[in-house]
Amino acid sequence: MRPGFQTSLTISAGVRNHDYWVYILTNKHCTTLYIGITNNIARRLGQHRCGKVDGFTKRYYLNRLVWLEHFRNVNDAIACEKKLKGWGRSRKIALIEQTNPRWFDISDNWEQQPKFYDRPWEAEEMIRDSSLRSE
């Protein structure tokens, strides 16, 4: 193997902290959910809303942001996204309703970038918590 070559999908210790978001989108009838990850939430929402992202979100008109979690480390964000994608619909709904019980589009009040606000859990706790395993 070449020096410095890694076979793992996990990004190595040289990762700097940046801004990453794991998010959940839905349509106006809240019938379909989409979980995604991005390093620029405002740009990514714009892409979803303008139909620039071909595939699932465009086909089902998923453009309402109903849940959002901020991370400073990409590996934590990826782990959260994978965990949420493994959950059943009822657990995803419960997660949304903890912070957004009326399923408002939480991006409606943004001027440019989202405001950071506290969550009822810490990101590391969510990732490590064995009670959050896939159903």
N, C-alpha and C positions, 0 to 999 in steps of 0.2 A: 504494500500500500504506500502511496506517496506521502511524504511528510506533510502534515497539516490537512490532509484529506479526511473528511468525516463521512461516515456512512449513516449517522443518525439524522432523523428528521428534526430533532430538537436543535434550536439555534444555540450555539455555544456561549461560553461565559463572556465572550467579548461583546455581547449585546449591550448597547447603551439604552438607557431608559428614554422612552419617547411617549407619545400619546397614542393609545389604541383603544378602540371601542368595540364591544360586542353588543349587537343590537337585535331587536325583534321588530319586524315589520308585519303589518296586516293590511287588509283591504277595508273599504268603507263599511262592509257588513261584518267584519271581524270573523270571517269564515275560514281564512287560510293564514298560516303563520310562516314566516321566513326568518331564519337566524343567520346573521352575517357578522363579519369582522372587517374593520377598516382602520386606517391611520388618519383619516380625515373624514369625520362624520358628515360635515356640512356638504362637502363635495360629493360624497357617496349618496347621500339622500337626493341631491340634485340629479345625479345620474339615474337613480331609480325613478324619480318623478318625471323626468323628461323621456323615459323609455330608452335610455342609452345602454342599459344593461339587458342584453337579450337573455331569454330563458324564462325561468320560473317566475321571477318577480314581475317581468313585463307581461307574461301570459295571464297572470292572475291579478294584475293591477295592485300589487303590494307596494304602497307608498306612504302608509301611515306609521310613524315611529311610535311604538307603544311601550318599549322597554329599552334601557340603555345602561351599560356599565362601562366605566372608564378603567383602564389599566395603564401602568407605566412600563410594564415589561411584556414583550410580545409573547413569550412562552406562557405567561399567566393568561393572556387573552385567548391564545389558541386552546389552552386547556379548558377554559370556561366555555368557549364555543363548542368544542367537542362534547363536553359534558351535557350542555343544553340540547344539542342535537340528538343525544341518546335518550333524552327524556320523552315520556309520552305526552300527548296533548294536554291532559288534565294538569300535569305538573307545570307545564309551560304557562298555562292559564293562571294557575295559582301564583306563580312567580310574578307575572304581569300585574295581577290584582293586588299584590302586596304594596306596590308603590303607585299603581295607576288603576284603581278599581273601576273607573268609568271609561277606561280605554281611550282617553283623549290622545290626540297626536301631540306628543310632548315637545315636538320641534316647532309648533305653531308660534310660540312666544320667543323664539331665539332671534337675536338681531344678526349675528354672524356665526358665532361658535356657541356650543352648549355651555351652560353654567355647570360647574361641578357642585354636586351636593352629596351629602352623606347618604349611604345606604344602610339598611338595618343589619348588614353583615359586612365583614371585611372580605376582600377578594380571595385572599389566601385561605380563609376559613371555608369559603364556598368550594374552592377547588379540592381541599383536603377532606372536607366533611364526608364521612362515609354514608351519612343518611341521604346524601344527594346522588347516590349511585343510580344508574339507569334502571328503569322499571323492567 
